């Protein structure tokens, strides 16, 4: 439950949206700035929090914290605020930690081929599909994995530092040792350490 200074997510007419099944672009366009000087982050931040929670398989309510009975009504499943439906996905504890609890230290941008392989074939991320590297990370850090549009679609625990990934991007796995002088693993991010968002 997220308590705020408005009654929930408001539509274009200022009416509370009772249920959100999917946090898509249409919902994002409804975001308005909070009128309260003491609030933090506004509705956009609350939508991001709701997105993370619902992707973990947990429902979320955004409602007015100034209403004396808001929490009681929400717990009793009465009509209050905006309810964001949980996604029907089940992550193991480790996957949930990678996806939602560990903050990415940087990002790896991949080409369309690598994106398709990761999404549809559930394979590991190899250097050959990497276009660029952003941020600063070291081995065992969590990184965001993005497509050419720079939109995040996965997260994972990386096996190489940002500098090493930058040097081996676009290369075949057989070239890693030649470029770096050593090879820890073929995979930049192993499938077991990768979560599709």
C-alpha positions as CSV (number, residue, x, y, z in Angstrom):
1,X,0.0,0.0,0.0
2,X,1.3,3.4,-1.0
3,X,-0.2,6.4,0.9
4,X,-0.2,9.7,-0.9
5,X,-2.0,13.1,-0.8
6,X,-4.5,12.2,-3.6
7,X,-7.2,9.6,-3.7
8,X,-5.4,7.4,-6.2
9,X,-4.4,7.6,-9.9
10,X,-6.7,10.1,-11.6
11,X,-7.9,10.0,-15.2
12,X,-8.1,13.0,-17.5
13,X,-11.4,14.1,-15.9
14,X,-9.9,14.0,-12.3
15,X,-11.8,10.8,-11.4
16,X,-10.0,8.0,-9.5
17,X,-9.1,5.0,-11.7
18,X,-10.3,2.1,-9.5
19,X,-8.3,-0.7,-11.1
20,X,-5.2,-0.9,-13.3
21,X,-4.6,-4.2,-14.9
22,X,-1.5,-3.2,-16.9
23,X,0.9,-0.4,-16.3
24,X,1.3,0.7,-20.0
25,X,1.9,4.0,-21.7
26,X,-1.8,5.0,-21.4
27,X,-1.5,4.7,-17.6
28,X,1.8,6.7,-17.6
29,X,0.1,9.5,-19.5
30,X,-2.4,10.0,-16.6
31,X,0.3,10.9,-14.1
32,X,-0.1,14.3,-12.6
33,X,2.2,16.2,-10.3
34,X,1.3,16.2,-6.6
35,X,-0.1,19.4,-5.2
36,X,1.5,18.7,-1.8
37,X,4.8,20.4,-1.0
38,X,5.8,17.7,1.5
39,X,5.3,14.7,-0.7
40,X,8.3,13.0,-2.4
41,X,8.6,11.8,-5.9
42,X,5.0,12.4,-7.1
43,X,2.8,9.9,-8.9
44,X,5.4,8.9,-11.4
45,X,7.6,7.5,-8.6
46,X,4.6,5.8,-7.1
47,X,3.7,4.2,-10.5
48,X,7.3,2.9,-10.7
49,X,7.0,1.4,-7.2
50,X,3.7,-0.2,-8.2
51,X,5.3,-1.6,-11.4
52,X,8.1,-3.3,-9.4
53,X,5.7,-4.7,-6.8
54,X,3.2,-6.1,-9.4
55,X,6.0,-7.6,-11.5
56,X,7.0,-9.5,-8.3
57,X,3.4,-10.9,-8.2
58,X,2.1,-8.7,-5.5
59,X,-0.9,-6.4,-5.7
60,X,-0.6,-2.7,-4.8
61,X,-3.0,0.0,-3.7
62,X,-2.3,3.8,-4.0
63,X,-4.7,5.8,-1.9
64,X,-5.0,9.0,0.2
65,X,-3.1,8.6,3.5
66,X,-5.0,11.6,4.9
67,X,-8.2,9.7,5.0
68,X,-8.6,8.3,8.5
69,X,-10.0,4.9,7.4
70,X,-8.1,4.4,4.1
71,X,-5.9,1.6,5.4
72,X,-8.8,-0.2,7.2
73,X,-10.9,0.0,4.1
74,X,-8.1,-1.2,1.8
75,X,-7.4,-4.2,4.1
76,X,-11.2,-5.0,4.1
77,X,-11.0,-4.9,0.3
78,X,-13.4,-2.0,0.1
79,X,-13.5,0.5,-2.7
80,X,-10.5,2.8,-2.0
81,X,-7.8,4.4,-4.1
82,X,-6.4,2.7,-7.2
83,X,-5.6,-1.1,-7.1
84,X,-2.8,-2.3,-9.4
85,X,-3.2,-6.0,-10.2
86,X,-0.3,-8.3,-9.7
87,X,1.3,-10.0,-12.7
88,X,0.8,-13.7,-12.9
89,X,4.5,-14.5,-12.7
90,X,6.4,-16.5,-10.2
91,X,10.0,-15.7,-9.6
92,X,12.2,-17.7,-7.3
93,X,13.7,-15.8,-4.4
94,X,17.1,-15.3,-6.2
95,X,15.4,-14.1,-9.4
96,X,13.2,-11.7,-7.4
97,X,16.3,-10.3,-5.7
98,X,18.1,-9.8,-9.1
99,X,15.0,-8.2,-10.7
100,X,13.7,-6.0,-7.9
101,X,16.0,-5.7,-4.9
102,X,19.5,-5.1,-6.4
103,X,20.0,-1.7,-8.0
104,X,21.8,-2.0,-11.3
105,X,25.3,-0.5,-11.3
106,X,25.3,0.0,-15.1
107,X,23.7,-1.1,-18.3
108,X,24.6,-3.3,-21.3
109,X,22.9,-2.5,-24.6
110,X,22.4,-5.4,-26.9
111,X,21.4,-5.8,-30.6
112,X,18.1,-7.1,-31.8
113,X,19.4,-10.6,-32.3
114,X,20.7,-10.9,-28.8
115,X,17.5,-9.5,-27.4
116,X,15.4,-12.1,-29.2
117,X,17.7,-14.9,-28.1
118,X,17.4,-13.8,-24.4
119,X,13.7,-13.3,-24.6
120,X,12.6,-16.3,-26.7
121,X,15.3,-18.9,-26.3
122,X,16.2,-18.2,-22.7
123,X,20.0,-18.2,-23.5
124,X,22.9,-16.5,-21.8
125,X,24.2,-13.1,-22.9
126,X,27.4,-13.5,-25.0
127,X,29.8,-10.7,-26.0
128,X,28.8,-11.0,-29.7
129,X,25.4,-9.4,-29.2
130,X,26.6,-6.5,-27.1
131,X,26.6,-3.0,-28.7
132,X,27.6,-0.7,-25.8
133,X,28.2,-0.4,-22.1
134,X,26.9,2.3,-19.7
135,X,27.9,3.1,-16.1
136,X,30.6,1.5,-14.0
137,X,30.3,-2.0,-12.7
138,X,32.5,-4.9,-11.6
139,X,32.1,-8.7,-11.8
140,X,29.1,-9.9,-9.7
141,X,27.3,-6.6,-9.9
142,X,23.8,-6.4,-11.2
143,X,23.4,-4.7,-14.6
144,X,20.4,-3.6,-16.6
145,X,20.1,-5.2,-20.0
146,X,18.6,-2.9,-22.7
147,X,17.7,-3.2,-26.3
148,X,18.7,-0.7,-29.0
149,X,15.9,1.6,-27.8
150,X,17.7,1.7,-24.5
151,X,14.6,0.3,-22.7
152,X,15.4,-2.2,-20.0
153,X,14.0,-5.7,-20.6
154,X,16.2,-7.8,-18.4
155,X,18.6,-7.7,-15.4
156,X,21.5,-9.9,-14.6
157,X,24.6,-10.5,-12.6
158,X,27.6,-9.8,-14.8
159,X,30.8,-11.9,-15.0
160,X,33.1,-9.1,-16.3
161,X,33.8,-5.4,-15.4
162,X,32.4,-2.6,-17.5
163,X,35.9,-2.0,-19.0
164,X,36.2,-5.7,-19.9
165,X,32.7,-5.8,-21.4
166,X,33.5,-2.7,-23.5
167,X,36.7,-4.4,-24.8
168,X,35.0,-7.7,-25.7
169,X,31.6,-6.3,-27.0
170,X,30.8,-7.7,-30.5
171,X,33.5,-10.4,-30.2
172,X,33.1,-14.2,-30.3
173,X,33.6,-16.1,-27.1
174,X,36.8,-17.7,-28.7
175,X,38.3,-14.2,-28.8
176,X,37.8,-13.2,-25.1
177,X,41.1,-14.6,-23.9
178,X,43.0,-13.0,-26.7
179,X,41.5,-9.6,-26.0
180,X,41.6,-9.7,-22.2
181,X,44.6,-12.0,-21.6
182,X,42.3,-14.4,-19.7
183,X,38.8,-15.8,-19.8
184,X,36.7,-16.3,-16.7
185,X,33.6,-17.5,-18.6
186,X,32.1,-17.5,-22.1
187,X,29.0,-15.7,-20.9
188,X,28.9,-12.0,-20.0
189,X,25.7,-12.8,-18.1
190,X,24.9,-16.4,-17.5
191,X,21.2,-17.5,-18.0
192,X,21.0,-18.7,-14.4
193,X,21.9,-15.1,-13.3
194,X,19.5,-13.4,-15.7
195,X,15.9,-12.4,-15.2
196,X,13.5,-11.2,-18.0
197,X,11.4,-8.2,-16.8
